[in-house]
């Protein structure tokens, strides 16, 4: 497991291997009285930054290049939810 992986492109909160899949995880917290959940704050721009950072990770960690990857979100507020495959990238 890797936490707080940073590049010039951005940061990934957690990178973890789950069976044969590499999961890039964004952790988002919102107060209980917030109108939006943590997951709802992951915008298209944020997901692109995460993807660019994931590409950098894969380029520098050759042993992970051929692994299937997914993007998850841990949304924290009045409850904690793990959303697997929270977003996918088009193109």
Secondary structure as UniProt FT lines:
FT   STRAND          2..6
FT   STRAND          11..18
FT   TURN            19..20
FT   STRAND          21..29
FT   TURN            32..33
FT   HELIX           39..41
FT   HELIX           44..60
FT   HELIX           62..64
FT   TURN            65..66
FT   STRAND          68..76
FT   STRAND          80..83
FT   TURN            84..85
//
